[in-house]
Amino acid sequence: MSHDILEIEPSLSQEFEPLFYDVQDAWADNDQHRLAELMTPTFFEKRKQLLDRWQTAGKKACHEGMVIINLRQERNVKTAPRVVVTAQGRQYFSYPDRSQRFNQEQYEQTYFHRFTEVWELNRDDAGQLRVTQIKTSD
């Protein structure tokens, strides 16, 4: 991650927040059609492979209580912003083929945690932000 981090421009923040929540919801719902709309084709294909592997392994990504804590941005070209998002929530796997008790235990053993990611974005031909990469911050 770049050390040249700035306050996020208000217009970028307003545009990014719904994108963040849309991606989180589509990810948790394994809504690959929606993810394909929110991500660039190359990044979507990488994420699709991961979701497909999880589905084959009999597990589903779950998110609960996702909330943005702080947004900043890296200094770079405005048409390809990099947003540094600090968020928190509960992330865990459920296993549809396993018992309700097993899944309840998975849920109970997972705590809310705070994380920081760098979302690399670009604009499609219609000017909408699309995710090109998500990296875990150091």
C-alpha positions in Angstrom: 0.0 0.0 0.0 1.2 3.5 -0.8 2.2 5.7 2.0 0.7 8.6 0.2 -2.8 8.4 1.8 -5.2 11.3 1.6 -8.6 12.2 2.9 -11.2 10.7 0.5 -12.9 13.1 -1.8 -16.6 13.4 -0.8 -17.8 12.6 -4.3 -15.7 9.4 -4.4 -16.9 8.5 -0.9 -20.5 8.8 -2.0 -19.9 6.7 -5.0 -17.8 4.1 -3.2 -19.9 3.3 -0.2 -22.8 1.8 -2.1 -20.3 -0.1 -4.3 -18.7 -1.6 -1.2 -22.0 -2.8 0.3 -23.2 -4.1 -3.1 -20.1 -6.2 -3.5 -20.4 -7.5 0.1 -24.0 -8.5 -0.3 -23.4 -10.1 -3.7 -20.4 -12.0 -2.4 -22.4 -13.3 0.6 -25.3 -14.3 -1.7 -22.9 -15.8 -4.3 -24.7 -13.6 -6.8 -22.2 -14.0 -9.6 -24.4 -12.0 -12.1 -24.3 -9.0 -9.8 -20.6 -9.4 -9.1 -19.9 -9.5 -12.8 -21.6 -6.1 -13.0 -19.6 -4.6 -10.2 -16.1 -5.9 -11.1 -14.0 -5.9 -14.2 -14.1 -9.1 -16.2 -10.6 -10.2 -15.2 -11.1 -9.6 -11.5 -14.6 -11.2 -11.6 -13.2 -14.3 -13.2 -10.7 -14.7 -10.3 -13.4 -14.2 -7.7 -15.8 -16.6 -9.6 -13.2 -19.3 -9.5 -12.9 -18.9 -5.7 -16.7 -18.9 -5.2 -17.0 -22.0 -7.4 -14.3 -23.8 -5.4 -16.1 -23.0 -2.1 -19.4 -24.2 -3.6 -17.8 -27.4 -4.7 -16.3 -27.9 -1.2 -19.8 -27.4 0.2 -19.3 -24.1 1.9 -20.8 -20.6 1.6 -19.2 -17.3 2.5 -21.4 -15.4 5.1 -21.1 -11.8 6.2 -23.0 -10.1 9.0 -23.0 -6.5 10.3 -20.6 -5.2 7.7 -20.0 -1.5 8.3 -17.5 1.0 6.9 -15.4 2.6 9.7 -13.1 4.9 7.6 -12.4 5.7 4.0 -9.3 7.3 2.6 -7.7 7.2 -0.8 -4.2 6.8 -2.3 -2.9 9.7 -4.3 -3.2 8.6 -7.9 -5.1 9.2 -11.2 -8.7 10.2 -10.5 -10.0 7.8 -13.2 -8.5 4.8 -11.4 -8.9 5.5 -7.7 -7.6 3.4 -4.9 -9.8 3.5 -1.9 -8.4 2.4 1.5 -11.4 1.1 3.4 -11.4 0.1 7.0 -14.5 -1.9 7.9 -15.7 -4.3 10.4 -18.1 -7.2 10.5 -18.4 -10.9 11.0 -17.1 -13.2 8.2 -17.5 -16.9 8.4 -18.5 -20.0 6.4 -21.7 -21.9 6.6 -22.0 -25.5 5.3 -25.5 -26.1 3.8 -25.0 -29.9 3.8 -24.1 -29.9 7.5 -26.4 -29.8 10.5 -28.0 -26.7 11.9 -26.1 -27.3 15.1 -22.7 -27.5 13.3 -23.5 -24.2 11.5 -24.6 -22.5 14.7 -21.3 -23.5 16.2 -19.4 -22.0 13.2 -21.3 -18.8 13.7 -20.8 -18.6 17.4 -17.0 -19.1 17.1 -16.7 -16.2 14.7 -16.2 -12.7 16.1 -16.7 -9.3 14.6 -13.3 -8.0 13.4 -11.9 -4.9 11.9 -10.0 -5.1 8.6 -8.4 -2.7 6.1 -8.4 -3.3 2.3 -7.3 -1.3 -0.7 -9.9 -1.4 -3.4 -8.5 -0.6 -6.8 -11.1 0.8 -9.1 -11.7 2.0 -12.6 -14.5 3.4 -14.6 -16.4 1.5 -17.3 -17.5 3.1 -20.5 -20.6 4.5 -18.8 -18.5 6.1 -16.1 -19.5 3.7 -13.3 -16.9 2.5 -10.8 -15.9 -1.1 -11.1 -13.6 -3.1 -8.9 -10.3 -4.2 -10.5 -8.6 -5.6 -7.4 -9.0 -5.9 -3.6 -5.9 -6.2 -1.6 -5.5 -6.7 2.2 -3.6 -3.8 3.7 -0.4 -4.4 5.6 
